[in-house]
Amino acid sequence: MLNARSISTSLLACGFLWTGCGGPEPSTIQAPDRMAIDDAEPFRVDAMALDAAGAPMAAVPVVLAGVGDPTVLTLHATGELRCEKWGRTAVTLQAASLQRDVVVACRLVQEVRGAPQKLVAVLEAADDGPPRPMALGGYAFQAIGLDGRAIPDAVVDVTVDDGGVLVKDPDGSIRAVKPGLGVLSGSLGGHTAELEVSVGLLVSLRKSALVEAGDAIEVPLEQGHYQVSVGADVPVLVRVSAGECVSHEASLAVQVSCVLDDNGTVRIQNPAIRGRGDDAHATVRVVRVP
């Protein structure tokens, strides 16, 4: 598919029937099969009549005989065409009695939108070697037309940055392959939207861990940033050594960010009074984040 701007042409005005002007019949019309136009600037079709030997017939004009859908593409008296909205239609070219169609895709886009603004993915460590790759989903790019509405059949080209956190497979699917920050870009018609992708690494997962009243369990951690999620049957707190967590109240469900300035531990505390309060059974999930 060819992209066209203002292309010079031999689309001349000698009427729509060359037989009315006199002269030999061409064998073919040389022109692109398809054109993709990304804006509303006037453009021309590069076309030429050829004889049976494939030689140009400069004296035989190629004219625009018609447009399939004038709501998508308009033909002006100057011989120029202009896209009016998103869509696809055919332009009929004529040289003498010979005709051929050129498909024109008008890809008029006001903007490309992406959602959500930020994606979060969590990789699991393998027994040996790098983390297991993870298919990335939960995102969407939309092309918005000049009328402000989403274009259902618009295909947005999705690419990844070259940081190595994300990869795009030959089938178009996106995978997270290592912890870090990556960027997804969706592009169409000269417009681009970007989504930030934060890829973390699961460093600890404990299910139904017993936390006795007035006591705590600890998870050793290296220096870094962590997201700690705890679900328990009695209210618990999250604390760290060698750093701090975002302030929070004791709760049955805690999700908190913690920063360790040095190697240390995360502590899941049961604040109940020892011997009087209830023991907790907690599921603890610790993810190292970029």
Buried (B, 14 or more C-beta within 10 A) or exposed (E): EEEBEEBEBBBBEBEBEBEEEEBEBBBBBBBBEEBBBBBEEBBBBBBBBBBEEEEEBEEBBBBBBBBBBEEBBBBEEEBBBBBBBBBBBBBBBBBBEBEBBBBBBBBBBBBBBBEEEEBBBBBEEEEEEEBEBBEBEEBBBBBBBBEEEEBEEBEBEBBBBEEEBBBBEEEEEBBBBBBBBBBBBBBBBEBBBBBBBBBBBBBBEBEEBEBBBBBBBBBEBEEBBBBBBBBBBBBBBBBBBEBEBEEEEBBEEBBBEBBBEEEBBBBBBBBBEEEEBEBBBBBBBBBBBB
